[in-house]
Amino acid sequence: MELLKDYNKDKLEKLFDNFYQYEGKVIQVRNYNNQVIEVPDGDPGTFKKVSGFFMDKNHVYRENLTKDSPARTIKNKYGNSINNPEAKWEISIIEGIDPNTFKYIKEKYDTVYWQDKNGIYVKKDGTLKKLEHADLDSFKYIGFLYGKDKNHIYYENEIIPIDVHNYSLDTWGFIKDYHRIFHYDFEIGLDPETFEVEHYNLIKQPIILRDRTGKYAYTRSTQSDAGIVKME
């Protein structure tokens, strides 16, 4: 909900960042694109930011583009991406999450996993999605965007087929059991028993891997373009 442009600025009481209390409501003042946005059902006394999301005693919220908004970013004259001043934003309630028990798991500033009394959630596409098969009591974060519970290993919102009772995770994010190796969401089809990382640099690829069958060049920026090729 967007407020009138002629609101009384003298009545603003700052909460944090660009959020204010205004006549008993919580509003966001976005000077870059000249928007004043009301937080739906927001409670000024308890409203706060929690690791990329917002919450109060009533709800958990996310910041997102409206359905009729132009793109979030545009290209400037140099070909670089910049924020689009014409983009239209809103603060939306994330339904189904209990704000009184909502918290991030382990990493405050770089987490992908959250929990409440009802379950485990993962950050995906700017919102929180419930991990339907996750066990609340045993779930924990193990690093490199992996999570685990008593039954499964997870990468973000996907279960990856690694034995949760017999796995190892190295310092480069390769996770393996006796049968398979994964790097994030990409399966590395090498021999787990003799697998080694010979050279690792995500910026200056390829990453060099080795097993009993030889040496391999591995490249990736996303799961869809990841690939591994045997070196001569």
C-alpha positions in Angstrom: 0.0 0.0 0.0 1.5 3.4 -1.0 0.7 6.5 1.0 0.0 9.9 -0.3 3.1 11.9 -1.3 2.0 14.9 0.9 2.3 13.1 4.2 3.6 15.2 7.1 7.3 14.5 7.4 7.4 16.2 10.8 5.4 13.3 12.2 7.9 10.7 11.2 9.6 8.8 14.0 12.6 6.8 12.8 12.7 3.1 13.7 15.8 2.0 11.7 17.3 2.3 8.2 14.5 3.9 6.1 11.6 2.6 8.2 9.6 5.0 10.3 6.6 5.1 12.6 3.9 7.4 11.2 0.5 7.9 12.9 0.6 4.4 14.4 1.7 2.7 11.2 5.1 1.4 10.0 6.2 2.9 6.7 9.2 2.7 4.5 10.5 5.9 2.8 12.3 5.0 -0.4 13.9 8.3 -1.6 15.6 6.7 -4.6 12.4 5.9 -6.4 10.2 8.4 -4.5 8.0 5.8 -2.8 6.4 5.7 0.7 5.2 2.2 1.5 3.0 1.1 4.4 3.9 -2.2 6.1 0.6 -4.2 6.2 -0.6 -4.7 9.8 2.9 -3.5 11.0 3.4 -2.9 14.7 5.8 0.0 15.3 6.7 -1.2 18.8 8.1 -4.6 17.7 9.0 -4.2 14.0 12.6 -5.1 13.3 15.0 -6.5 10.6 16.1 -10.1 10.9 18.8 -11.2 8.5 17.3 -10.0 5.2 13.6 -10.2 6.3 11.4 -8.2 8.7 9.2 -9.2 11.6 7.0 -7.9 14.4 4.7 -9.5 16.9 2.2 -10.2 14.1 4.0 -11.3 11.0 7.2 -12.1 9.1 7.6 -9.8 6.0 9.6 -9.7 2.8 10.5 -6.8 0.5 9.5 -7.5 -3.2 8.6 -5.9 -6.4 4.9 -5.3 -7.1 3.3 -7.4 -9.9 3.1 -4.4 -12.3 6.6 -3.2 -11.5 9.3 -2.6 -14.2 12.5 -4.6 -13.8 14.6 -4.2 -10.6 17.7 -3.1 -12.5 18.5 -1.4 -15.7 21.7 -0.8 -17.7 23.4 2.6 -17.6 25.2 4.1 -20.6 28.4 2.2 -19.7 26.5 -1.2 -19.8 26.5 -1.6 -16.0 23.5 -2.8 -14.0 22.1 -0.1 -11.7 18.9 0.1 -9.5 15.9 1.1 -11.6 14.4 4.3 -10.2 11.0 3.3 -11.8 10.8 0.0 -9.9 7.8 -0.3 -7.6 8.3 -2.0 -4.3 6.1 -3.3 -1.5 6.4 -5.0 1.8 4.5 -8.3 1.9 3.5 -10.7 4.7 5.0 -14.2 4.4 2.1 -16.3 5.3 2.3 -19.3 7.6 5.3 -18.4 9.7 5.1 -17.8 13.5 6.8 -14.6 14.3 7.2 -15.4 18.0 9.4 -18.4 17.3 11.0 -17.3 14.0 14.8 -17.1 13.9 17.7 -17.7 11.6 19.8 -20.8 11.9 23.5 -20.2 12.9 24.6 -17.5 10.4 23.1 -14.1 11.1 24.3 -12.2 8.1 24.7 -15.0 5.5 22.1 -17.6 6.3 19.7 -19.4 3.9 17.9 -21.4 6.7 15.3 -20.2 9.2 13.0 -22.0 11.6 9.9 -21.5 13.7 7.9 -23.8 15.9 6.3 -25.4 12.8 9.3 -26.2 10.7 12.5 -25.3 8.7 12.5 -22.7 5.9 14.9 -21.8 3.2 15.4 -18.5 1.4 14.5 -18.9 -2.3 13.6 -16.3 -4.9 13.4 -13.6 -2.2 11.0 -15.3 0.1 10.9 -18.2 2.5 9.8 -21.7 1.5 9.2 -24.6 3.9 11.4 -27.6 3.7 8.6 -30.1 3.7 10.7 -33.2 4.7 13.0 -31.5 7.2 13.0 -32.7 10.9 12.8 -29.6 13.1 14.5 -31.1 16.2 17.6 -32.5 14.4 18.1 -29.9 11.6 21.4 -27.9 11.6 23.5 -25.9 9.2 26.8 -27.6 8.2 28.3 -24.9 5.9 28.4 -24.1 2.1 24.6 -23.7 2.0 24.2 -27.4 3.1 21.9 -28.4 5.9 21.2 -31.8 7.5 18.8 -33.5 9.8 18.6 -37.1 11.0 17.3 -38.3 7.6 18.8 -36.1 4.8 21.4 -33.8 3.5 20.0 -30.6 1.9 21.4 -28.0 -0.5 19.1 -25.1 -0.1 15.6 -26.5 -0.8 16.7 -29.8 -2.4 17.6 -33.1 -0.9 20.8 -34.4 -2.3 21.5 -38.2 -2.3 24.4 -38.3 0.2 24.3 -40.7 3.2 23.6 -38.4 6.2 25.3 -41.0 8.5 28.5 -41.4 6.5 29.5 -38.2 4.8 32.4 -35.7 4.7 32.5 -32.1 3.8 35.8 -30.5 2.8 37.0 -26.9 2.9 36.0 -26.2 -0.7 32.4 -27.3 -0.4 32.7 -30.8 -1.9 30.5 -33.2 0.0 30.7 -37.0 -0.4 29.8 -40.4 0.9 31.0 -43.8 -0.2 29.1 -43.6 -3.5 28.8 -40.0 -4.7 30.3 -36.5 -4.6 28.5 -33.2 -4.9 29.7 -29.7 -5.2 26.7 -27.6 -4.1 23.9 -28.9 -6.4 26.1 -30.4 -9.0 27.2 -34.1 -8.9 30.8 -34.8 -9.6 31.0 -38.1 -11.3 34.4 -39.2 -9.9 35.5 -42.0 -7.5 34.8 -40.8 -3.9 37.5 -43.0 -2.4 40.4 -41.5 -4.4 38.9 -38.1 -5.0 41.3 -35.1 -4.5 41.1 -31.3 -5.1 44.4 -30.5 -6.7 43.7 -26.8 -7.4 40.8 -24.6 -6.3 40.0 -21.1 -7.3 36.4 -20.1 -8.2 37.6 -16.8 -9.7 40.3 -18.3 -11.9 38.8 -21.5 -13.1 39.1 -24.3 -14.0 39.2 -26.1 -10.7 41.5 -29.1 -11.0 40.2 -32.4 -9.6 41.8 -35.9 -9.5 40.8 -39.5 -8.8 42.2 -42.9 -9.7 41.2 -42.4 -13.4 43.1 -39.2 -14.0 42.9 -35.4 -13.8 39.8 -33.3 -14.5 39.0 -29.7 -15.2 35.8 -28.5 -13.5 34.1 -25.2 -14.2 30.9 -23.7 -12.8 29.1 -20.4 -12.2 25.7 -22.0 -11.7 24.4 -25.6 -11.6 23.1 -25.3 -15.2 26.5 -24.4 -16.7 28.7 -26.6 -14.5 30.9 -29.2 -16.3 33.8 -31.5 -15.8 36.2 -32.6 -18.5 39.1 -35.1 -18.4 42.4 -33.5 -19.0 45.0 -35.0 -21.4 
